[in-house]
Amino acid sequence: MSYSEAISYLYSSRPPFHQVGAEAYKPGLENTLRLMEHVGNPHTRLRAIHVAGTNGKGSTSHLIAAALQAAGYKVGLFTSPHLVSLTERIRINGQPIPEAEVAAFVTQHQAFLDELQPSFFETMTAMGFAYFVKEKVDIAVVEVGLGGRLDSTNVLTPILSVITNIGLDHTEFLGNTLTKIAREKAGIIKPGVPVVIGESHPQTMNVFLDKAQECGSDIYFADQCEYLRRTRLKVAPECELHGLYQEHNLQTAFVALRAISNLGFKISNLNIAEGFAHVCSMTGLRGRWEVLCDKPLTICDTGHNSHGLQYVARQLKELPNPHVWIVFGMVNDKDTDIVMRLLPSNDQRPTTNDKYHYIFTRPNTQRARSAQEMLDLWGKEGIAIEDPEAALTYAQTHATEEDAIFIGGSNYLVGYALSRFTH
């Protein structure tokens, strides 16, 4: 079986959540445990850091991985979703899993996959863990797919758990309050395993404190760590990640790294500084307030819910360019109404000169809202262009070299932009 045949098999036999949404979601660990047993129980042979959270878990995972790489460790990194290639989900020291490894895994286990019918994410989890064990990584940084308690990755017993923050996302699966969502995320806290919470919140703190006490786990709230406040300027004066929200991710990653230093890993402040300064080049991270072009300034960002987009909106408001052309699309299970109120508009400006120009488009996924629906929800001046290629071309045609173009609202739209500018 070739790589393209393997990909076709994975997508056609069990479509991924990022394509079809709820019908791909299989809560519970029974399937994953059966699949892990079939491939040799790699989850029991990994030293891992397990990272959950509503936003920032991807960036935080990459920051931790980069610092560990800088300290000389062989680091596996499991993240989702991918932006351009499926192989991005499984990396060792920044290098994606070879296509031949993907093809070999599917070929070897196809009969069992046909029998078990696991979800796409369950299959990818087994593939990633098996690859990390085969390649003898020193440590794996594993990002939760959705939630925590019932997520496929939660078969792990890590050496450290990390929960970045809690916001309202995937409420149809995780609950419609911060407290309910926190309980699902807290499901990754294991007996005797320390946990780092990135952002403390009055509605969720007791959930984590109670779970940590129940498990006999040490708990650290990164935004309350005095040691971090005294040292972070020395540790990370520069970072390849420039989004405003990265401040939270930096502090969470820093406290997590200090926590695993207490577990025997040798990680100096210099290693952390180097990893943070080169996180994108060392791990392959893309799409976080990433500059794709200088003239006109073209930026993309993967923020896709209100919690993440509030920071993106602030940065859009701070752009000094005379005009900002915003190519924007979202999927239908996000808090679109709240997002629309966060986005900058010309109504909020004291001048009559229009600075923000919205081009709504439809990301390439079955879950996407139509461009016209987005424009109707916006309720202000803008245009709807369903095809992302045509939408971006429109922005590039109308923007001058002094203007800026922003592409975001959906991972799929950002993934399209990355592939367009890379090739």
C-alpha positions as CSV (number, residue, x, y, z in Angstrom):
1,M,0.0,0.0,0.0
2,S,1.4,3.4,-1.0
3,Y,1.1,6.5,1.2
4,S,-1.6,8.0,-0.9
5,E,-3.6,4.7,-0.7
6,A,-3.1,4.7,3.1
7,I,-4.4,8.2,3.4
8,S,-7.4,7.4,1.2
9,Y,-8.1,4.4,3.3
10,L,-8.0,6.3,6.6
11,Y,-10.2,9.1,5.3
12,S,-12.7,7.0,3.5
13,S,-13.2,4.2,6.0
14,R,-13.3,6.5,9.1
15,P,-13.4,10.2,8.3
16,P,-11.6,12.4,10.8
17,F,-13.3,14.9,13.1
18,H,-11.8,17.8,11.4
19,Q,-13.7,16.9,8.2
20,V,-17.1,15.7,9.4
21,G,-17.4,16.7,13.1
22,A,-19.6,14.9,15.6
23,E,-20.1,11.7,13.6
24,A,-16.3,11.0,13.9
25,Y,-16.3,11.5,17.6
26,K,-16.1,8.2,19.6
27,P,-15.9,9.0,23.3
28,G,-14.4,6.3,25.6
29,L,-11.2,4.3,25.8
30,E,-12.3,0.8,25.0
31,N,-11.5,0.9,21.3
32,T,-8.2,2.6,21.9
33,L,-7.1,0.1,24.5
34,R,-8.0,-2.8,22.2
35,L,-6.0,-1.1,19.4
36,M,-3.1,-0.4,21.7
37,E,-3.0,-4.0,22.8
38,H,-3.0,-5.1,19.1
39,V,0.1,-2.9,18.3
40,G,2.0,-3.9,21.5
41,N,0.7,-1.5,24.1
42,P,3.2,1.3,23.3
43,H,1.4,3.7,25.7
44,T,2.8,1.7,28.6
45,R,6.3,2.1,27.3
46,L,6.4,5.9,26.8
47,R,7.6,8.6,29.2
48,A,5.2,11.4,28.3
49,I,3.9,14.8,29.0
50,H,0.2,15.0,28.5
51,V,-1.2,18.4,27.4
52,A,-4.9,19.4,27.4
53,G,-6.8,22.7,27.3
54,T,-9.3,24.7,25.3
55,N,-6.7,26.9,23.6
56,G,-2.9,27.0,23.5
57,K,-2.3,23.3,24.0
58,G,-0.7,23.0,20.6
59,S,1.7,26.0,21.1
60,T,2.5,24.9,24.6
61,S,3.3,21.3,23.5
62,H,5.6,22.7,20.8
63,L,7.3,25.0,23.3
64,I,7.9,22.2,25.7
65,A,9.2,19.9,23.0
66,A,11.6,22.6,21.6
67,A,13.2,23.1,25.0
68,L,13.6,19.4,25.6
69,Q,15.2,19.1,22.1
70,A,17.6,22.0,23.0
71,A,18.5,20.0,26.2
72,G,19.6,17.1,24.0
73,Y,16.6,14.8,24.3
74,K,15.0,12.8,21.5
75,V,11.5,14.1,21.6
76,G,8.3,12.7,20.1
77,L,5.5,15.2,19.5
78,F,1.9,14.2,18.9
79,T,-0.5,17.0,17.9
80,S,-3.7,17.7,16.0
81,P,-5.2,18.7,13.7
82,H,-2.7,19.0,10.8
83,L,-2.7,22.1,8.6
84,V,-1.2,20.7,5.4
85,S,0.0,17.1,5.7
86,L,-1.2,14.3,8.0
87,T,2.4,13.6,8.8
88,E,2.6,16.8,10.8
89,R,0.7,15.1,13.6
90,I,3.5,12.8,14.5
91,R,7.1,14.2,14.8
92,I,10.4,13.3,16.3
93,N,12.7,16.3,16.9
94,G,10.7,18.3,14.5
95,Q,10.7,15.8,11.6
96,P,7.4,14.5,10.5
97,I,6.8,10.7,10.4
98,P,7.9,9.4,7.0
99,E,5.1,8.7,4.6
100,A,6.5,5.2,4.3
101,E,5.9,4.6,8.0
102,V,2.3,5.7,7.6
103,A,1.8,3.3,4.7
104,A,3.5,0.5,6.5
105,F,1.3,0.9,9.7
106,V,-1.9,0.9,7.7
107,T,-0.8,-2.1,5.6
108,Q,0.3,-4.1,8.6
109,H,-2.9,-3.5,10.7
110,Q,-5.6,-3.0,8.0
111,A,-7.3,-6.3,8.8
112,F,-7.6,-5.4,12.5
113,L,-8.7,-1.9,11.7
114,D,-11.4,-3.2,9.4
115,E,-12.6,-5.4,12.3
116,L,-12.4,-2.9,15.1
117,Q,-13.5,0.2,13.1
118,P,-11.7,2.7,15.3
119,S,-12.1,6.4,14.7
120,F,-9.5,8.2,12.6
121,F,-8.0,9.8,15.8
122,E,-7.8,6.5,17.6
123,T,-5.9,5.1,14.7
124,M,-3.5,8.1,14.5
125,T,-3.0,7.8,18.3
126,A,-1.9,4.2,18.0
127,M,0.3,5.0,15.0
128,G,2.0,7.8,16.8
129,F,2.6,6.0,20.1
130,A,3.9,2.9,18.2
131,Y,6.3,5.0,16.1
132,F,7.7,6.8,19.2
133,V,8.4,3.5,20.9
134,K,9.9,2.0,17.7
135,E,12.2,5.0,17.4
136,K,13.0,5.0,21.1
137,V,12.3,8.6,22.0
138,D,13.4,9.8,25.4
139,I,10.1,11.5,26.0
140,A,6.9,12.2,24.1
141,V,4.8,15.4,24.3
142,V,1.2,14.4,23.6
143,E,-1.6,16.9,22.9
144,V,-5.1,15.8,23.8
145,G,-7.4,15.7,20.8
146,L,-10.7,16.7,22.3
147,G,-11.6,17.1,26.0
148,G,-9.4,14.9,28.2
149,R,-11.2,12.2,30.2
150,L,-12.5,10.3,27.3
151,D,-9.9,11.3,24.7
152,S,-7.9,8.5,23.0
153,T,-4.6,9.8,24.3
154,N,-5.8,9.4,27.9
155,V,-4.7,5.8,27.9
156,L,-1.3,7.3,28.9
157,T,0.0,7.5,32.4
158,P,2.3,10.5,31.9
159,I,5.1,11.9,34.1
160,L,3.4,15.3,34.0
161,S,-0.1,16.5,33.0
162,V,-0.6,20.1,31.7
163,I,-4.0,21.9,31.3
164,T,-3.5,25.2,29.5
165,N,-6.9,26.9,30.1
166,I,-10.6,26.4,30.0
167,G,-13.0,28.1,27.5
168,L,-16.3,27.3,25.8
169,D,-15.5,25.1,22.9
170,H,-16.9,21.7,21.7
171,T,-19.8,22.3,24.2
172,E,-21.9,19.6,22.5
173,F,-19.4,17.0,23.8
174,L,-17.8,18.5,26.9
175,G,-20.6,20.5,28.5
176,N,-21.9,24.1,28.3
177,T,-20.3,25.6,31.4
178,L,-16.6,26.2,32.3
179,T,-17.0,24.0,35.3
180,K,-18.3,21.0,33.2
181,I,-15.6,21.5,30.6
182,A,-12.9,21.7,33.4
183,R,-14.1,18.4,34.8
184,E,-13.6,16.8,31.4
185,K,-10.1,18.3,31.0
186,A,-9.2,17.3,34.6
187,G,-9.7,13.7,33.6
188,I,-6.1,13.6,32.4
189,I,-4.9,14.1,36.0
190,K,-3.5,10.7,37.2
191,P,-2.7,9.4,40.7
192,G,0.6,10.7,41.9
193,V,1.4,12.6,38.6
194,P,2.0,16.3,39.1
195,V,-0.2,18.7,37.1
196,V,0.4,22.3,35.8
197,I,-2.6,24.5,35.2
198,G,-1.8,27.4,32.8
199,E,-4.5,29.9,33.8
200,S,-6.4,30.0,37.1
201,H,-10.1,30.9,36.9
202,P,-12.5,31.2,39.8
203,Q,-15.0,28.9,38.1
204,T,-12.5,26.1,37.5
205,M,-9.8,26.3,40.2
206,N,-11.7,24.1,42.7
207,V,-12.3,21.5,40.0
208,F,-8.6,21.1,39.5
209,L,-7.7,21.4,43.2
210,D,-10.3,18.7,44.1
211,K,-9.1,16.3,41.4
212,A,-5.4,16.8,42.3
213,Q,-6.2,16.2,46.0
214,E,-8.2,13.1,45.0
215,C,-5.2,11.8,43.0
216,G,-2.6,12.8,45.5
217,S,-1.0,14.9,42.7
218,D,1.1,18.1,43.2
219,I,-0.6,21.0,41.4
220,Y,0.9,24.2,40.1
221,F,-0.9,27.2,38.7
222,A,1.5,28.8,36.2
223,D,0.0,32.3,36.4
224,Q,0.6,32.3,40.2
225,C,4.2,31.1,40.2
226,E,6.4,33.7,41.8
227,Y,9.5,32.0,40.5
228,L,8.3,32.4,36.9
229,R,7.7,36.2,37.4
230,R,11.2,36.7,38.7
231,T,12.9,34.7,35.9
232,R,10.9,34.7,32.7
233,L,12.5,37.9,31.2
234,K,15.9,36.2,31.6
235,V,14.6,32.9,30.2
236,A,12.7,33.9,27.1
237,P,13.5,37.4,25.8
238,E,12.8,36.3,22.3
239,C,10.3,33.7,20.9
240,E,9.4,32.8,17.4
241,L,5.7,32.9,18.4
242,H,4.4,36.5,18.3
243,G,0.7,36.3,19.1
244,L,-0.4,38.1,22.2
245,Y,-1.9,34.9,23.6
246,Q,1.6,33.3,23.6
247,E,2.4,35.0,26.9
248,H,0.2,32.5,28.6
249,N,1.6,29.6,26.7
250,L,5.2,30.7,27.5
251,Q,4.5,30.8,31.2
252,T,2.7,27.4,31.1
253,A,5.5,25.8,29.2
254,F,8.1,27.3,31.5
255,V,6.5,26.0,34.7
256,A,5.9,22.6,33.0
257,L,9.6,22.4,32.1
258,R,10.7,23.3,35.7
259,A,8.3,20.6,37.0
260,I,9.9,17.9,34.9
261,S,13.3,19.1,35.9
262,N,12.3,18.1,39.3
263,L,11.7,14.6,37.9
264,G,15.2,14.1,36.8
265,F,15.4,15.7,33.3
266,K,18.3,18.1,32.9
267,I,16.9,21.3,31.4
268,S,18.7,24.6,32.0
269,N,17.2,28.0,31.6
270,L,19.6,28.4,28.6
271,N,18.0,25.3,27.0
272,I,14.5,26.8,27.6
273,A,15.6,30.1,26.1
274,E,17.0,28.4,23.1
275,G,13.9,26.2,22.6
276,F,11.5,29.1,22.9
277,A,13.6,31.3,20.6
278,H,13.6,28.7,17.9
279,V,10.4,26.8,18.6
280,C,9.0,27.0,15.0
281,S,12.2,26.0,13.3
282,M,12.9,23.2,15.8
283,T,9.5,21.6,15.9
284,G,7.8,22.6,12.6
285,L,5.1,24.7,14.3
286,R,3.1,26.8,11.8
287,G,0.1,29.1,11.7
288,R,0.5,31.1,14.9
289,W,0.4,34.7,13.9
290,E,2.7,33.7,11.1
291,V,3.9,36.2,8.5
292,L,3.5,34.7,5.1
293,C,4.5,37.7,3.0
294,D,6.0,41.1,3.7
295,K,4.5,43.3,0.9
296,P,1.7,43.4,1.6
297,L,2.1,42.2,5.1
298,T,0.2,38.9,5.1
299,I,-0.5,37.1,8.4
300,C,-2.4,33.9,9.3
301,D,-3.4,32.6,12.7
302,T,-5.2,29.4,13.8
303,G,-7.3,31.0,16.5
304,H,-10.8,29.6,15.9
305,N,-13.0,30.2,18.9
306,S,-13.8,33.2,21.1
307,H,-11.2,32.5,23.7
308,G,-8.4,32.4,21.1
309,L,-9.7,35.0,18.8
310,Q,-10.0,37.7,21.5
311,Y,-6.2,38.0,21.3
312,V,-6.2,37.9,17.5
313,A,-8.7,40.7,17.5
314,R,-6.5,42.8,19.7
315,Q,-3.6,42.4,17.4
316,L,-5.7,43.2,14.4
317,K,-6.7,46.5,16.1
318,E,-3.0,47.3,16.8
319,L,-1.8,46.8,13.2
320,P,-0.6,50.2,11.9
321,N,-1.3,49.6,8.3
322,P,-3.8,52.0,6.6
323,H,-6.1,49.1,5.5
324,V,-6.5,45.6,6.8
325,W,-8.1,43.0,4.5
326,I,-9.5,40.2,6.6
327,V,-10.2,36.8,4.8
328,F,-12.3,35.0,7.4
329,G,-14.2,31.7,7.6
330,M,-15.4,29.5,10.4
331,V,-16.9,26.0,10.9
332,N,-20.5,25.6,12.2
333,D,-19.8,24.3,15.7
334,K,-17.9,27.4,16.9
335,D,-19.2,30.3,18.9
336,T,-19.6,32.5,15.8
337,D,-21.9,35.1,17.4
338,I,-19.4,35.9,20.1
339,V,-16.5,36.0,17.7
340,M,-18.3,38.5,15.5
341,R,-18.6,40.8,18.4
342,L,-14.9,40.6,19.1
343,L,-13.7,41.3,15.6
344,P,-12.6,44.9,14.9
345,S,-15.0,47.0,12.8
346,N,-15.0,50.4,11.3
347,D,-18.0,51.4,13.5
348,Q,-15.6,51.4,16.5
349,R,-13.2,53.9,14.9
350,P,-13.4,57.7,15.4
351,T,-12.7,58.3,11.7
352,T,-14.9,57.9,8.7
353,N,-12.0,56.2,6.8
354,D,-12.6,52.5,6.5
355,K,-9.6,50.5,7.7
356,Y,-11.1,47.0,7.9
357,H,-12.3,45.2,4.8
358,Y,-14.0,41.8,5.4
359,I,-14.0,39.0,2.8
360,F,-15.9,36.0,4.2
361,T,-15.2,32.6,2.7
362,R,-16.0,29.0,3.2
363,P,-13.2,26.8,4.6
364,N,-12.7,23.5,2.8
365,T,-14.5,21.1,5.2
366,Q,-18.1,19.7,5.4
367,R,-18.4,21.5,8.8
368,A,-17.9,25.0,7.3
369,R,-20.4,27.9,7.4
370,S,-21.1,29.4,4.0
371,A,-19.5,32.7,3.2
372,Q,-22.9,34.3,2.8
373,E,-24.0,33.0,6.2
374,M,-20.9,34.5,7.7
375,L,-21.6,37.9,6.1
376,D,-25.2,37.8,7.3
377,L,-24.0,37.1,10.8
378,W,-21.5,39.9,10.6
379,G,-24.3,42.3,9.6
380,K,-21.9,45.1,8.5
381,E,-20.1,46.0,5.3
382,G,-18.2,43.1,3.7
383,I,-18.4,40.7,0.8
384,A,-18.9,36.9,0.6
385,I,-16.7,34.8,-1.7
386,E,-17.3,31.1,-1.2
387,D,-14.1,29.9,-2.8
388,P,-11.0,30.5,-0.5
389,E,-8.7,30.8,-3.6
390,A,-10.9,33.5,-5.0
391,A,-11.3,35.2,-1.7
392,L,-7.6,35.5,-1.1
393,T,-7.0,36.6,-4.7
394,Y,-9.5,39.4,-4.1
395,A,-7.7,40.5,-1.0
396,Q,-4.3,40.4,-2.8
397,T,-5.7,42.3,-5.8
398,H,-7.1,45.1,-3.7
399,A,-4.4,45.5,-1.0
400,T,-1.5,47.9,-1.6
401,E,2.0,47.2,-0.4
402,E,1.3,49.4,2.6
403,D,-1.8,47.4,3.6
404,A,-2.1,44.1,5.6
405,I,-4.0,40.9,4.9
406,F,-5.1,38.6,7.6
407,I,-6.3,35.0,7.0
408,G,-8.0,33.1,9.9
409,G,-11.0,31.9,11.8
410,S,-10.5,28.3,10.9
411,N,-7.6,25.8,10.9
412,Y,-8.7,24.7,7.4
413,L,-8.5,28.2,6.0
414,V,-5.1,28.7,7.5
415,G,-3.9,25.3,6.2
416,Y,-5.0,26.3,2.7
417,A,-3.1,29.6,3.0
418,L,0.0,27.8,4.2
419,S,-0.1,25.4,1.3
420,R,-0.7,28.3,-1.2
421,F,2.2,30.4,0.1
422,T,4.6,27.4,0.5
423,H,4.1,26.0,-3.0
